Amino acid sequence: MARRERRETAEAAEVVDQARVSTLMGLSGEFQAAPSDVEQVIEYLSFYGYLPSNLLALGTVSASTHLSPAIAQLQSLANLPPTGELDALTIELLRQPRCGCPDVLSLELLSDPQPLIREMTACVIGYVPNVPKSVQDDIWDTCFRNWMEVADLKLKRTLQQAGASLVITSRNLGGPSGVLAQCHVGPYRGQQLQLDMDSSEGWNTEVGMEEVGTHELGHFCGLMHSKGLMAPFYRQGLSKPQQVDDIPRIQAIWGKPVAGPTPPPQPTPPDPTPVPSGFAKHFVQVEVVCKDLHSAKVVNIT
């Protein structure tokens, strides 16, 4: 008798728990704007590290054990009240364009005994469409400077894909306004890493390339998602590391920037020699063409 009562109690608790799953996922009541597919939300939370990747395959999804803590953790990262409920603000959050890197990574994946390499190169092998290559080169140089100004590291573009610390490319990451870009999480220790920009975005018209590029380079330099510039969700106009979060964390890895030696004074150039008639001045223009991240399933909330 006692065994049957325990079984019935467990079954009743499972029914209640599944009902709360439905409420959390917005399948009834006031959350009619929520995604209609429970599995889609669970896939989202699993893809970005909040839930075990095999949770759906196991078929044991608990609202109290799995979903509420995962949702609360996501809310906290996004500066929302960590209620653990899929309210209207959280639903809107799931639909925001964002970085494709996980928000939660195992410490085992981040540990590496190899020493840091402070002088690094990046090769762009794929440019985003509809933005001139020269403009993109300048943007990447600015993104590099944004981190070099606050940490003791050096990063510059190179024409050589072989041997580059980072390769930058462009490919479709699932359509516009979903995953904007993604990058292997560093810091770089000798194994070539990769950064992908989404080829389907309206770069520099709808999405700022400097904002996204500087964020992704933060991953390359070893930063996980957090607040400030390294928040996972796109914020227009935020393209510099922030003192309240990004800068202390990057300096904990690389140290503060080291000022170089003062360059010697340059001699005063002689008066320019007039250019003879019929001669043209020639200027050398160096076009730097810089360097495809692991094939990953991109989960977008529609």
Secondary structure as UniProt FT lines:
FT   HELIX           2..24
FT   TURN            25..26
FT   TURN            29..30
FT   TURN            32..33
FT   HELIX           38..47
FT   TURN            48..49
FT   TURN            53..54
FT   HELIX           55..58
FT   HELIX           63..67
FT   HELIX           68..77
FT   TURN            78..79
FT   HELIX           88..94
FT   STRAND          98..99
FT   HELIX           107..110
FT   STRAND          119..124
FT   TURN            129..130
FT   HELIX           133..148
FT   TURN            149..150
FT   STRAND          154..157
FT   TURN            162..163
FT   STRAND          166..171
FT   TURN            176..177
FT   STRAND          179..183
FT   STRAND          193..198
FT   TURN            199..200
FT   TURN            204..206
FT   HELIX           209..220
FT   TURN            221..222
FT   HELIX           228..230
FT   TURN            236..237
FT   TURN            243..245
FT   HELIX           246..254
FT   TURN            277..278
//
